[in-house]
Amino acid sequence: MSSLPRRGKSVAKAPTSEELPSFLNSTSESEEEEEEWEPKSKIAKRPRLPKKTEAKTKKAAAPQSTVARKMVKKVAIKEEMDVSLPIAPVEDNKMQLLKPKEEDAGTKPKCLNQKPEVPKKREINSFQGKNQNSLVSDEKPSTSFPVVKQEKCEEAFAFDEPPSKKIKLNACPEGKPVKNLGGNKIKEEFEMNWDIVQALSEITNVEPWVCANLIRLFQEENTIPFIARYRKELINNLEADALREVQQTLEELRTVAKKTHTMIQKLKKEGKLSSCLLKGLLNCRTLEELDHVSAPYKTGSKGTKAQRAKQLGLEPAALSLLQNPMELNLFSYIRPNTKGLANIQEVEAGVQHILADIFAKDKDTLDFIRKLCQQRYISIQSTLAKVSSKNGNEKDIDKFQLYHEFSCNIKNIQHHQILAINRGENLKILTVKVNIPDGVKNEFCWWCVNERWRPKQFLKPEFMRILRSSVEDAYKRLIYPLLCREFRSKLTSDAEKESVMMFGRNLRQLLLTSPVRGRTLMGVDPGYKHGCKLAIISPTSQILHTDVVYLHSGQGFREAEKIKRLLLQYNCSTVVIGNGTACRETEAYFADLIMKKYFAPLDVVYCIVSEAGASIYSVSPEACKEMPDLDPNLRSAVSIARRVQDPLAELVKIEPKHIGVGMYQHDVSQTLLKATLDSVVEECVSFVGVDINICSEILLRHIAGLNTNRAKNIIEWREKNGPFINREQLKEVKGLGPKTFQQCAGFIRFNQEYIKTFCSNKKNELGSRALLTKAGALGKKKSKLTPCALQQPNPLDQTCIHPESYNIAMRFLSLIGGNANDIGKSDMQQKVNAVIQKEGLEGTAKRLNTTVHTLQLIIDGLTQPEGYDIRTDFDKPDFKRSIVCFEDLSVGAVLTGKVENATPFGVFVDIGVGKSGLIPVRNITEAKLSKAKKRRSLGLGPGERVEVKVLNVDIPRLRITLDLIRVL
């Protein structure tokens, strides 16, 4: 991902060599490549680096250019969208978007599933050089951007499933790339032979104009939550997951470019750089390709067979065999006293090695074999390793029983299967290979001999034999291993990214679990020998009481009296039990007492909550600072209770990877995993919003644009000067410049009732002080007013409306005849509906000289009730009064449960028997999912309540197979 210097968060980096799978770190002779090798490109014609001359730019800028007119026709734009798409007018923001141009009525929009075509370079240059006066809008910049389809604000916070990368073009028309004073091409620090915008578009399957916009937005240090909410039209309504993928891919491409130029400088300094090698290096798009090209030139490399043959002077003979074989005489190269030239066989072998090297590095040859493989059945196979079958641990070997004799087409293999095979190979339990059929080799060899490398003149039989042997040698020794590494690298990379994305989706679902407000809770951290730790917390998360009870050491009845007394004393009717050691026994203990109505008159219920990470948090510096007088064991009980009361506020205190809702999380790139999970936490905290005057420093540091130091400065300012009155006061905090304010302001909330009460009391206090000063201290200096006394509250600060849109919001209020003090009331909703029904959303936006999206965001902010929380639409914990045992399960039984974890192969559901059941992915169909969730793909997330039917119970192995009936 793009690095953000102002932020204190980690960013995704390309995996280091230690993090790469074993098959990428293995060395083989096929890695000893050099010079002319070029990677496959999806572009029909690779764009060249543009010549930076003014004359060419002026020529391309002619408005009557035929190529320019053709380029315009390729973009389908709705006629009614002839409006400007500028970025918000920020002080340091110099970007503006090209105005979409009206097209002929017969122009057809792009297909949604069609991969964006890559235009030829000459067409790109013509497009870049268009007359700006005819493209840039004359309208004044507004604070956000238009959207065609009227959609509710809730859809912007649909966190259930991975988002679709493209929005239907009838809802959001095609846009154009950002254009600034320096031209349309984005200049990177390290230039390559490929255009970064086109490469990013091909890899992520996102339109090029969106990629260009995103590159500029990331360069200007905009955060993903800010872009996803306030810059929708620049990104074609992409959601946060898709933005993260683009950011990660962009960082990977920049890493490749940086390492490529480092390698070029190193080789140039060593005198090893040739024009062909430079060309091959500048064509690399991945670290694997870069390693393939540069491997022979690394320090300590013994060189390839072709290099040794060239050193013996056989390169002219090899080139002559292809270009002028009639004049070639191999016997003239024999040197009896020189190793490698002693006889005709050694000379022929040297020529063969040079020819094989040429074939294996030719771009057209590699493109042909790759295209051929795409049309054939290529499979990946795994078998039980011979060494592991003799010396291995039987328990570990049994874990990979499914892969002892496994074969699958690389186009159909699942991500979790790739990760499992890789893990088995790393443990030396499995042997893995890629199987390419012999038909591919035969067709490839025929094509090379008869078409691509067919000699210009007649070949003697002995020369034809050398040519055929060279092609076969190139395939077997160089090309086949390269293809195997490429296939496995691509499969592993895709599997790791999917695993990380799945972890992120599960984490988001868990963080956005609906909070349980207004209840006094008892948290229980179960245990045997050291007892069960209890903690009772108030509805405002204050610790009321902590204790330890020994429920499983023969003292259960006596301890029941203590528990009943505590519940009655604090009027607590909800028990939260951690799912760790002794959880089942503790659950059975409370369920038995509840069934006997032991706690009457209280109607006590309980729920089970994950305690993953609670022990780590209890000994962390944050926990010591927050609860200095509590034993670490009791802190974990407090954390367990708070996870139900406000899951987001509590779980952000724990490092995301310790929450345990992922798949193969230890096998993937840890830098990528950490960056993605930190970004998900930031997204969730930002979209939920925080009350600046009551939130903790830990929660505040996860707001978009803020970090540890800035959050600390905000808390110190609040403690010194009193509560914040409005968003503008944030600018007074040390370290919060204009850019930081722009990123964080829209996600910070202010409780208006609290602010008004505080300001009223402050006004009365200042009034009394003024009277005393006037009466008794006329000759003395007047005391300086505090900052809070000079500020006025702004009702818009309690909404999701960004301060850059306040001017438009006030004009809209004047239009509907509303008052800012009526935000969230039914009267405001009626006035808004009346105007929108009369003029329509687009008409109203045009009248206010703004965009539809900005207006929709303003309407949502004005009509949402006070204290609105997007988490209310998500599931709450499942409270129970009784327990079901594993032995009580029977096939066909219908139960309700809660999703614990989601993986690509199925969903694990806690049905209350101490062991989670698995719903295979084939049993999760669209008809069974809740339509109210507005799902974008088939899947479930942690925390969701489902109704399931038991399909199979394997008691010896403790396995339960379920079928999904419906989502509750």
N, C-alpha and C positions, 0 to 999 in steps of 0.2 A: 504494500500500500504506500501511498504517497506519504512522505515524512512531513510532519507538522512541527516545525521548530518551536512554535509558541506553546505547544502542549506538552504536558509531562507524561504522556502516555506512550506505551511502546507501539511500534508499528510493525506491520508484517514485513519480513525479509525473506529473500529466497533461501531455501534450506541449505545449510552448510554440508560439506562433504561427510561429516559425521552423521548427519540426519538422513542422508540418501540411503536407499535400500542397498543390500549387498550386491545385487546384480549390476548396479551402476558404478560401484567402486571396484569391481573386478577388472583386472587388466588382461588384455588379450592382444594378439598381434593386430587384430582389426582396428585397435585404437591408435595404432601408429600411422596416422594419416597426415597428409600435409597439403599445402598449396591450394589446388584448384577446386577442392571439394566445396559444394554449395548445398545448403539445405533445400528441401522442397518448399515451394511457395504456392499458396493457394491462388495467387494472382496470375492471370494469364501472361501478363507482361510486367516484369518487375519495374516499379518506378525508379527513375534515376534521381540522384541528388540534384535539386534545381540549381541552376546557375544564378547567382545573386547579382544580376545586372539590371540597371534601371531601364535600359532599352527594352529588354524582354518584357518587363512588367508593363511598360507603357503600351507595347504592342498587344499584349494580352488584354489590356484594359479597354480595347476598342469596343464600344457598345454594339457595333454591327457584326461582331465576330460570329461566323457560322457555328463554330464549335461551342461558343457560349450559348447560342440559342438552343442547340441540341441539349446542352446540359440542363437548361431550365426545364425542358420538356420531360426530363427524367424524374422530376420531383412532382408528386401529386399533392396538391394543396386544395383544401376546400375554399370556395370563393368567399364565404362569409368570414373567413379568418384573415382578412387583409388588415391586420393590426400589428403594431410593433411589439417586440418581445424584449424590452430592455431589462437589464439587471437593476436592482435597487440602487438609487443614487447614494453610494457611500463615498466618503472622502477619498479613500485610496482605491476606489474601484473604477477602472477605466474601460470595463468591458461593455459591449453592447451586442445585441443579436441582430442578425439580418432579418429584414422584414419578409415574411412569406409572400410570394408573388402569385397572383391569381392565374389559374391554368384554364385551358380549354375544357369545355364541358365533357368532352369525350375522353379526357385523360383518366386512366384507371389508376387507383391507388395500389401501392404495393401489397402483396399478399402478406398476411400476418406471419405465417410460418416460413416465408421465403427468406433465405439468408441474404443480407445486404450485399449487393453487387459492388465490386471494387472498380470504380471508373479508371480509365486509362489516365496516365499522367498528363497528357496534353489536354485532356478535357478538364482535369483538375486545375491546371494552370489557367485555362480560359475562364473557368468559373471564378477563380480567385481574383482575376483581374477585371471583373465586371465593374461597370460604372457604379460607384457607391451611391451616387445621388439617386439612382433608380431603384436601389435596394433598401437603403436605410430609411426607416420610418420618419415622418415629419412630426409625429406626435411627441409630446413631452414625456420624459421618463416617468413611469409610475413606480410604485413600490413593489409590485410583484407582477405576475404574468398570467395570460389568459388560458382558460381551459374551455373546451367546447362543451363537453358533457357536464351537466349539472349533477354533482354527486355530493353525498353527505360527508361531513367531516369524519365520521366514524370509519369510513372506508380507508382513510389515510392511516388509521391505526389498526389495521387488520393483521394481527400478529400470529394468527393460527398456523399459516403454512408458508412455504417458500413462494415468493412473488413471481409472477410471470414477468419476463424481462421486457416484453413489448406490450404496449396497450394497443387495442384495435384502432386503426387509423381513422375510422369514422368518428371516434371519440376524441382522439388527439392527433391532429394532422402532423404531417412531416414538417420538421423545422429545418433550419440551416445552421452551419457551424458559427461559432462566435467569430466576429471579425474585429480586429483592432487596428491601430495605426500601423503596425508592423506587417500587415498582410494576414491572409487567412491561414497560412502554414504555421504550425506551432513549432517553434525553434527549441530543440532540446539541447542540453549541455553537451551530450555526446551524440553526434550524428552517425546514422547507419545507412545502409543501402535500402532499407525499408522505411516507410513512413509510419510513425508511431500511432497515428490516428487510425490508419487502415489496419495495421496489425492488431491493435486493441479491438477494433470492430470485428475482425475475423475470429479472434479467439473467444470473445465474450458474446458474440452474436447480438451486439447492440449497434444501432445505427451510427454511422460515422459522425454525423453532426452532434449526436448526444455525447459521443466519446470526446470530441473536440471541446465541447462545453465543460465536460467533467474534468478534463485535464486542466483547463484554466481555473475552474472553481477550486480544485485541489491545490493548484499552484498558489492561489491567493489565501490558502489556509482556512478554507471553509470546512466545517465539520459535516459529517454525514447526517446527523439529525437536522441541522439547519438547512442543508440542501434538500433533504427529503420533504420537509414541511414548507419551506418558504421559497424554493426555486424549482417548483414542479415542472414548469413549461420548458425550462432549459434542459431537463433530463427526461422528457417524454413520460412523466409520471412513474419513473422507476422507483421501486421501494428500497428500503435500507439494505436488504440482503443483496440485491443486484448491484447497488452502489458499492458495497464492500467487495464484491467479486471484481468489479471493474478496477477499484483502487488497488487490490492485491495484484491483479494482472499487470497493471501499469507499473507497479513497483518492481515486479519480476522483469518486465521488459527493460526498465531502466537499469536494473542490476546487470542484465546481460550486456547492455550497451556500455556500461561503465567498466565491466571486467574485460570486454573486448578491447576497448581502447587502452586499458592497462597492459593487456597482452601485446598489443601493437607496439606500444612504446618500449616494452621490454625486448621484443624481437628486433625492433629497429636499433636499439642500443647494442644488441649482440651481433648485428649485421646479418641476421637470418631472414629479414623481411623481403619478400619478393612481391611483385605486382599481383601475381595469381594468388599468393597466400593472403595478401591484404584484401583482395576481393572476396575470398572465401570467408575470412573473419568478419567482414562487414555484412555478410549475408546471414550470419547466425542469429537465430531468434530465441534459442533456448541454451541453457548452460550445458546440456548434453551435446548439442551441436558444436558449441564452442570448444568443449573438451575434445571432441572427435577431431576437429581441425588442428588444434594446437598441441595435441599429445606428443607428436614426434619431435617437437621443438622444445619441450620442457627440459630443464636442466637434469642431466643424468640419463636422458633417453639414449638408448643405443642406436636409434634410427631404424627405419624400416628396411626391408629387403630391397625395395625400389631405390631408396637413398643410397644404399651400399653399391647397388648396380650402377647408379649414376656417377658415383665417385670413381668407378672403374672406367668411365667414358663410354657406356653403352647407350646413353640416351639418344644420340644421333641415329644409331641403328634401329631403335624402337620407333622413332618418328619416321624414319625412311621406310619402314615396313608398311606403314599406313599411307604414306604420301607418294613414295617413289620406289616401290619394291623391285622394279626391274634392274636398278643399279645397286641393289644391296648385296653385299658379300660378307657373310658372317665370319668366314674363315680368316678375313683380314684382321679381325679383332682378337684372335688367339694369341696369348702370351704364355708360353709354357711355364715360365717361372713365377707367374702371378696367380695367386689364389682367386678363383672366380672367373679367370680367363684361360685356364690351363688347357681346356679342350673345347670342342664344339658344343658338348652338352652343357657345360657351365655357361658358355656365352648365350646359348638359347634360353637357359633358365633365367639369366639376368635380364634379357630382353623381355621375357614373359612377365617378370616381376614389375618392370617399368610399365608395360602395357596394362597389367592388372591394376596398378596404382592409378593410371590415367582414367581407366574405365570407372573405377570405384569413386572417383572424385568429380566425375562429369555430372553437371546438374540435370541435363536431359535424361541421362541414363538412370539416375536416382529417381527422377520424377516418374519415369516409365515403370520401374519396378514397384514403386509405392502405389501407383495407380492400379497396377496388375494385382497387387495384394488386396486392394480394396474390393476387387471383383471376385476374389476366391475365398475359400473357406480356410481361414487361419485360426488355429486353435491353440489354447494354452493348456498344458498337461502337467499334472503333479502326481508323483508316486512316492511311496514310502522309501526313504533313504536306506541303503543297505547297512550303513554304520549304525543308524538309530535303531534299526530292528534288532540289533545284537546288544547294544550297550545302553539304549535309551530307557528313560523312565516310562513304565507302562501307562501310568496315569496321564503323562503328557502326550504320549503317542495316541491314546484313546481320544483325546480332545480333537485330534485331527483325523478321526476315522473317516469322515466324509471325503477327505481329500487324499486318501491312500491310493486310489485309482480314479482320478478325476480328470475329465477333459471337457472343455467348453469352448465354443466359438468366442473369439475376443470381442465380437460385436454384441454378444448377448450376456456375457458374464457380469455378475452383480458386483457392486463396489465392496460389499462386505466379504465376498468370496476372494477378491484380490488381496484384501488386507489379511485375511486368514491364511492364504497361501504364502504371502510374504513373511508372516510371523513364523509359520512352520519351517520355511526355508532358513530364516535367521537362527532358529533353534536347532538346525541341522536334522530336523525330523523328516522334511520333505525335500524331494528333488524336483525342480521346476524347469520346464523348457517350452519354447514356442515352436510349434510344428507348422512349417510352411510346406505345402505339397510339392512333389517333384514336378508337377505340371507347370508350376510357376518358373522353376529353374529352366526347364526345357524351352518354354516360350521366350523367356528372357534371353537365353543364349542364342536362339535362332534370330531374334530381333537384332541383337548386337552384331552378329556376324554378317547378316544379310542386309541390314538397313543402317543402323546408327554408325557402325565402325567398318562398313564395307570399304575395302581399299579402292583407291582411285584407278589402279591398274591391275592387270591380271596377276594373281599370286601363284607362285610355284606351290606344289603340294606340301613341301616341307614348311613353307611360310604359313600356309593355311592351317597346318597342324599347330603351329605356334600360336596363331591368332585364336583358334578355338580353345586351346589349353589356357591361354591368358584370360579369356572370358570366363571359363569355368573356375579358374583360380580366383579371379576377382569376386565371383559370386560366393564361392565356398569360404574363402579366407577373410574377405573384407566386407562384402555387402550383406551376406546373411547374418553375421553377428551384429552388424549395425542395425539391421531391421529388427532383430530380436530385442536389442536394447531400447530402440525407439518405441516398440510396441509396449514393452513392460514399463518403461518410464512413463508413457502416456497413461496407461491403465492405473499405475500407482498414483500418479499426480491427480488424476480425476477422482480416484477413490479417497485419497487423503482430503481433497477439497470437499467432497461430499460428506465425509465424516465430520470435518470441522463445521460445515454448514448445518449438518444435523444437530451437532452439539449446540450450536448457536440458537437454532429454532427451539430446541428443548429448553435451553436456559431461558429464553425469552418467555416461553409459556409458563415456566415456573416463577419467574420474577413478577409476572403480571397476574399471578393468582389473586383473586379478589380478597381484600383484607376483611377481617372480622372485627368490626368496630363496636365499641360500647359494651364489651364484655370483660369481666374479671376472669382471668385464666390461671389455671394451675399447670405449670410445665413439669413434666416428669422425665428425668434421665434415668432409664432403668439400669439395674445392676444386681449382681448376686452378692458377692462377698462384701463389697464396700457399700452396699445398700442402694436404694433409689433416691436420687437427689430431687427435692421439690423446690419450686419457686412459684410464688403467687404474685402476679403483676396486675396493676390497675388498668382501667380502660385507656389511660394515657401513658401506658408502658412504664409506670413507676414501680419499683420493686417494693412489695408490701411485706413479704415474709419469705424466708428460705429455711429449709430443714432437710434432714436425712431420715428416711424410714427403711426398715429392714423387713421387706415383705416376703422374702423367700428363704428365711432361715428359722422357721418355726415360730415367728413372732407376728404372723399376719393378722390375727384377731386383735391383739393389743394395739398394733399400729393402725388398724382400721378406725379405732376410736380417735386417735390423733388426727387422721385425715378428715374424719367427719367434723371434728371440732374446728379445724382450719377452714373447711368449706363453708360451714355455717357462720363463722366469725367474719369472713370477708365476703359473704354472699356470692360465692363462686360456684357456678354450675357447669363449667366446661373444663375438662381435663385434656391436656395435650401430652401424648406419650411419644417419645422418640423411638425410632425403629431399629435401635441397636441391640446390643446384648441384653437378653432377658426381656425383650419386648413382648413376645407371645405370652410369657407367664404373667407379666405385669398387666397386659390387656385382659387376660382371663380373670385376674384378681379383681380388677375394677368392674368388668362385665358381670361377674357373679354378685358383687355388692349392689350394683345398679338393678339387676333383675330381682333381688330380694328387697328393693326399695329401702336399702339401709340408710341412704342419705336424705330420706324424707324429712321435712317437706320440700327439699330441693329436688328438682327434676334434672339430674346430672346426666350429661352425655360426654362422650370422649371421641377423640380422633387420633389417628396415627400420622405422624409427620416425619419426613426424612431428617435425620440428624447429621447428614454428611457435612463435614467441615466444622461441626460444632466444637469438637475437642481441639482442633487446630486454632479456632478463633478464641477459645477460652484462655489460651496462654499467650495470645498475641499482644503487642504493645497497645493496640486500640482497646482491647478488653480490659487490660490493666488500668488504662487511663479512665475508662468509663465506669468500671466497677472495682476500684482499688481495694476495698475492704472485704471483697468476697473471695472465697476459695475457688480455684479454677473449676472444680467439679460442679459447684453451684452455679457458676457463670454459664455452663453449658445448659443447665435447666432453664435459666432465664432466656437464653437464646432460642431454645426449643419453643417456649411459649410465645415469644415475640414473632417467630416465623409464621404463626397463624394470625396474630394481631395485625402485623404489617410486613408481609413477606419481602417486599422490595427493600424497605429500609433496613431490614436485618440481613438479608442475603448479600447485599452489596459490601458488607463488612468482611466477607469471606472471598478468598481468591476463587474465581469462577471454576477453574478446573478441579477444585476439591468438592464441588457440589455433586458430581457424579451422575450426570444425565447424558453421557456421550457414548461413543462406540469406538474402540481401538484408540482411545485418546493418547495412549503412551507410544503408539506406533507412528504417529503423524508428526509433522514439523511443529516443534513446541513454540517457535517464534510465531508461526502463522496461527496456531491455536490461541495463544495468549492475546495476540492483537485482535483476533476476531471476537473472542469472548469479552474483552474489555470494551470493544466497540458496541457489542450487543447490550452490555450493562449501561453504557452511556446513552444509547438509543432509548432504552426503557425508562431510565430515570428522567431523561429530557422530555419524552413524550407524556409521561405522567405529570411532570412538573413538581416543583418543590416550593413550599412556603418559606421565603427567604428569612423570615423572622423567628422561625421555630425549628428549622431543619438542622441536622447535625453536620459537622464538618465532613464526615465520611461520605454522607449522601451528596453533599454539595460539590465535592471534588469530581463527581461523575457527571455533572451537567456539561453539556457541550460548550467548549471554549474555556472551561475552567480546569485547573489542576490542583495539586496539593497546596502549593504556595498561595495561589489566588484564593482558594477556599479558606485557607488560614487567615489571609488578610481580611476577607469579608467578615469572618467571625470576630476578629479583633476589632474591626471598625464597629460592628454591632455592639460589642461589649463596652466600647469606649463612648460611643455617641448615642446609644439607644437604638430602637428598631428603625429599619428603613421605612420611609414614608412612600416613596415611589421609585420606579425603575431608574429615573434620571440620577438618583443619588448613588447608584452603582459606579458612576463615573468618578466619584470622589475617592473610591477605594484604590489603594496603591497597587499598581500592576494591572489594572483593568483599563486598557486603552480602547480606542474606538473599535478595533477589530474584535477584541474579546467581548466588548459590550454587544456588538452586533450578533455574535454567535450565541450568547447565553441569555440575552434579555427576554426573548420570546418564551423561554422555558421556566422563568422565575415568576412566582405568584405572590400576591399580597392579599391578606385577609382584610377586607375593607372595614368590617365591624371593629376589629381590633385596632386598626390604624385610626379610624375616626374617634374611638374612645380615647386613644393615647393622645391624639392632637387636641381633643377637647380639654383633657386634663392639663396638658402642657400650656394651653392658652390661658386657662384659669390661673395656673401657677405663675405664668409670666405677668398676668394682669395684677395679681396680688403683689408680686415683687416690684412692679412699676409704681404702685401706690406707696409702698414703703420707701422706695428710693426717692420719690418726689417729696414725701413728708419729712424724711430725716436725713437725707444725704444730698441736698441740692448742689453742694459744691464739689461733690466727688464725681469721678468718671462713671458713666453707665456701664453696667456689666455687659459683656459681649453675648449676643444671642447664640444659642446652640444651633447647630445645623438643622436639627429637626424642626426648630421653631420657624425657620424660613421656608420650609417645604409645604406643599399642599398635596393631599392624596389624589390620585387619578383612578377613577373607577375602571378604566380599561386595563389597569395593571393586574386585575384578577382574571383576565381572559388569555386565550392563546394568540391574540392579535399582537403582531410585532410592532414595536414603537415606530418603525419606518412607515407603518400604515395608519397611524393615529389620525393624521390629517384627513384621510379618506373616510375613516370611521366616523369622525365628527360630522363630515359633510353628509354622510349617509343618515346619521341620526337626525340632522336638520331636515333632510328630505322626507323622512317618515314621520317627523314630528315627535321624535322620542327624546328621552332624557337619559344621560349616561348613568344616572343613579338607579334606573329601572332595569339594569342588565340582569338577565336571567329570570325576569318575571313574565307572567302570562300576557300582560298588557304589551310588552315588547314583542312577543311572538306574534300577536295579532296585528300589530302595526307593520311588522316586516312582511307578513304574509299578504297583507292588503296591497302593499306597493309591488311586491314581486308578481302577484297575480295580475296586476294591472299592466305593468310595463315589461315583465319578464326579466330573467336574470341578466341576459345579454344587453337588453335595452337599458336597464338600470346601471350596469357597469359602464356602458358607453356614455351615459349621461354624467356619470361621476368621473369620466376620463380615466378609468382604471380597467382592470381585467376581470374576467369572470372568476378566476381562481381567487384573486384577492378579495373580491366581494363575497364569495362563498365562505372564505375563512373568517371574514368580518361578521357575517350573519351567524355563523356557528358560535363565534365568541360572544356575540350579544344575546343569543337565545339560550345557550346552555345554562342550566341552573347553577346557582352559586355553589361552589365546592364540587363541581362536576369532576368525576374520576373515570378515566377510560377503563379502569380495571373492573368496574361494576358489571361489565358484560362478560367477564371471565368467571370460571367456576370457583366455588368456595370449597374448603375442606369437607370431607364426607364424615359427618358426625354419626356415631352409632351408640347403641345401648346393649347389644348382645354380640356374641362371637360365634363363628362357625369353624369347626375343626376340619383338618384335612381329610380325616376318615369319613366325615359326614357328606363329602361330595359324591355325587352320582352323575352318570352320563345323562344329559338332557336337562339337568337342573338349570334354572334361570336365576342369575344373580346380578347384583349391581356392584360396580367397582370403580376404581380410580386409576387412570393411566399413570404409570411410574416412569416409563422410559419408552422412547420411540426409536426404532432402527429401520434400515432399509428392508429388512426381511420380516418385520412384524412389530407388534406393539405389546409391551409387558404391562399387565393389569393386576393391581392389588385387589383381590376379592375377599380379603380378610381372613385368610387361612394360614398366614405366615409364609406362604410361597406364592410368588407372582405367576399368573398364567400367561401364556403366549397366544395372541391372536395373529395367525400367519397373515402376511400381507395380501394373500389371495382372497382372504375372507373380508377384507375391507373394501367395500364397493361404494360407488357414489350414492346409490339409493339409500344406504344405511347411515350416511353422514347427515348432520343437521344442516338444513339449508340456511338457517338463521346465522350460521357461522360465516357465511359468504366465503367458503373455502376456495382457494385457487388451485389446489391439487389434493389428491387423495392422501390423507394422513391425519394422525391424531397427535396431540401434544401432552406432556406431563400435566397432571392436575385435572384433566377432563374426566367427567363422570360418564360411564357407559353401562349399558345393559348387555350382558353376555350370556351365552349358553355353553355349558360344559360339553365338549366333544369327546375328550379322552382324559383319563386319570391314570398316570403311571406311578403307582405308589412306591415301588422299589427305587425308582430314580427321582421321585418327587417332582414329576413333570405334569403340567396341566395344559391341555390344548383347548382353546376357547373359540367360539364363533361370535362375531359382533352382531347384535340385534339392532341396536340403535344408540345414538349419542343422546344423553339426557340433557 
